Amino acid sequence: MSSAIGILLVGIFTVTVPSTADFVTMECQSSTGHPGQSSRLNCVVKAQREFKIMQVFWRKDGDLVMKFDGGTQIEDERFQLADTNWMNSYDLSLLVKDTKISDEGNYSCIVVTNRGISKGDARLDIDKRGLGGQVFSFPEGYVSSYVRLTPLVSKALSSATFCLRFYTDQLSNDNVLFSLDITGQPAALTIFGHFSQQPHYELRIEDKSLLFFGLQYNLNKWNSLCTAWDGSTGMSQMIVNKTPSVRKLANPGGSLAANNSVILGPNWTSFMGHITDVHVWDYVNSPSEIQNYMENDFVNYTLGNYLNWRSLDYSINGYVLVEDINTLNSWN
């Protein structure tokens, strides 16, 4: 009799039996990251009863970036689970180290448990305003503390203009202000400041070294420096605080190979101070364009098309800080 009632009840009522996936849910949150810093996408697993995590997958735009499978975590070294105790906390948040502009996209976390499978989605947006109004501060001068900048495009340079502003109190030689590293050829182009006794600047392109004397070097003030190199003729020139040097010859007909990056700070020599407004163009800028840069006229000068301070992909090594430029200028 009871069996018949049971059948009758099933016939009259709609009975919903949850699937195993209904026992496991995932809650994720989108976030905004900043180039060169660590970013985090929060995802937490919840369930109606005890469960065990068997597998974890993180994907970006459909491509696998991190996987935990059977006790082994397989991953790109920049992508990790943020919580080292995630097996107990069920916090599967993704940590993205050394965030790059290309890391922007739609992410999904898939978790396989003994009680079902669940998926959560989150988006990582990247703040592309770059470092406008900010500086890199090198407070120690250690060779292990430097910043690596990634160009906007990967191409060889047959001509170029390099501009930056620096602030220091150094009275020493061999201060590397800017270095262009090429795969297999570090420091292919380097700009030095030599500030002891007879201050001068140096442009070194591969094995050719040019010295520029009589240009300004102001202690504890911002110095604006631009270097122009025309690879077709080899003519090179430095401009510091609106004062141009004589033009000198370096590597006529030469070029700087693609697959390169820019180094700011000590790296292999000492520098202690601040650097900002780094731009690189893949051509020789006009005198009026350089003048606009010197006057800090952001309205009238074109931002770098090879390296742009306001849309910058970078990574920090050692102890280097990103600070608001007003922390320096407020005292002037």
Beta strands, then each sheet from edge to edge (+ up, - down):
strand 1: 24-29
strand 2: 31-33
strand 3: 39-47
strand 4: 53-60
strand 5: 63-69
strand 6: 72-75
strand 7: 79-81
strand 8: 94-96
strand 9: 105-113
strand 10: 116-126
strand 11: 134-138
strand 12: 146-150
strand 13: 159-168
strand 14: 175-182
strand 15: 185-194
strand 16: 200-205
strand 17: 208-213
strand 18: 223-230
strand 19: 235-240
strand 20: 243-244
strand 21: 248-249
strand 22: 260-264
strand 23: 273-281
strand 24: 307-308
strand 25: 313-317
strand 26: 321-324
sheet 1: 1+ 3- 8+ 7-
sheet 2: 2+ 10+ 9- 4+ 5- 6+
sheet 3: 20+ 19- 18+ 13- 23+ 11- 26+
sheet 4: 17+ 16- 15+ 14- 22+ 12- 25+
sheet 5: 20+ 19- 18+ 13- 23+ 24-
sheet 6: 20+ 19- 21+
end
